Amino acid sequence: MNPVTLLPFIVLIGAMFLMTRSAKKKQAAAAAMRNDMQPGTGVRTIGGMYATVKELHDDTVLLEVAPGVHAVYAKNAIGAVLDDAEYNRIVHGDDPELDVDGAVVPDDASSLTEADDAKTDLVKKTESDDEDVDTDAEAADDKKSEGKADGEADAK
């Protein structure tokens, strides 16, 4: 048989081998993570629930999902073991220490614009201001009269 005809089969078998090897490595890492759990550790289940490990058994884990509320889960249902800082940040909303020396970001964008350009004139206009507006309107009317009036079209 020609080696060129066997090449696609060899490539297919090699790809399958690499994919199964990668999956086995991921499964082994997940099993090692679950076996390294200890009581008091924060975890996230595959369903997205955050809890604290209370007791470990061969195939099960006793989790405290709320103060005084315990539930038994399979070890395979643990999706991630979290470190204390991350667990407290997610569950209790604890913020990490803020860098006081770092740059302070304002809550709004007002400090990002120049002070003179950002201010809006909320004062009533006086008569002298009205005269300026009238002259602007007259200039616009003069420009209109030079050209076509609104609604007129080019005749061909």
N, C-alpha and C positions, 0 to 999 in steps of 0.2 A: 504494500500500500504506500502511496505517495505521502511523504512527511508534510506536504503543504495541506493536504486534506485533514490531517490530524491536528494541525495548528489551532483551529477554532475550538476543538474539544479540550486541548491542553490549556488554552487561555481561560476557558469557562471553568474548568476544574480548579485552576489556580485562583481565580476570582472568588469562587465559593469557599475555598480554603481560607483566604484572607478575611472574608466577611465573617465566617464562623469564629475565627481566631479573635477578631476584634470584639465580637459579642461576648465570647467567653471571658475576655479580659475585663469587660465592663461588669459582667455578672460577678466575677471574683472580687472586684473592687467594692461593689455594693454589699456583698456578703461580709467582707472584712470590716466595712463601715458599721454594719449592723452588729457584728460581734464585738466591736470596740465600745459599744454603748455602755454607760454606767448609770446607776441611779442618780437623779439630779440633773441629768443632761437634757437640754431642750431639743426637741425633734419636730419635724414636719412630716405628716403622713402623706401617702400618695394622693389622698383626697384633698390635701391642702389644709388640714387642721394642725394647729400648733399645740404642743402639749409637753409636759415634763415627765421623764421616765421615773417611775417609782420602784418597780420590781422587774427583774429579768428572769425568764424561765427558758427552757430549751427552745421552744418554737413560738412562744408568746411573750408579750411585754405588757405590763400594767402601766397605763398612762394616766396622769392627772390632767384632765382637760380644763378644769376650773377648780378653784379651791373647794375641796371636799367631794369632787365629782371624779370618779375613777372609771376607766374603761379598759377592757382587755382587747389587745390587737395582736395579730400575727406579726412576727418579726419582718416578714416580707412586705408588710404594709407601711413600713417606715421608709419614707422617700429620702430624707436627709437628716443627718445629725448636725445640729447647729452649735457654734461656739456661744459662750455666755453673752458676749457683747451683741452679737447679731440677734440672738433670741430676745434679749431685753429690748433692743431697738424695735423689733417687729411687734412683739406682744405687748410690752408696757409703754411703748412710745418714747423710750429714753433716747435723748439726743446725745451723740458723742460730744466731748468737750469742743467748744468752738474756738478757733484760733483768733485770739484777741488782736494779735499784731497784724493779721492779714487784712486784706482790703475789705471794706464794708460795702456791701451792695445795697442800694436803697430799695425800699418797697415799691416805689412808684418811679415813673420816668421823668418827673418834674426836674430832678437835679441833673438830668442828662441834656437838657436843652438850655440855651442861653436865657438868662433872666429877662432881658428886654424883649426878645422875640416871642417868648412863651406867654407873656401877659396879654390878656384880652381887655380891650377898652370897654368897661361896663358902665361908664359915665354917660349921662344924657348929653346929647349933642346940643350945643348952643347955636344961636343964630349965625354966628360967623362960620361954624362948621357946616350949617345948612347951605350957605352961599357957595361953599366949595363944592358941595354935592350938586347944586343946581348948575354950576358952570361945567362940571363933568358931564351932566346929562345933556346940556346944550351942545357940547362938542360931539357927543355921540350922535345926536340928531342931525348935525351938519354932515357927518360922514355918511349917514343913511341917505340924505337927500341927494348927495352927489352920485350915488350908485342907484341900483334898483330898489324899489320899495319892497317890503315883505309881500310875498305871494306873486310877484311878477316873475315871469319866466322869459328866457331868451326865445325870440321869435326867429324862425329860420325860413 
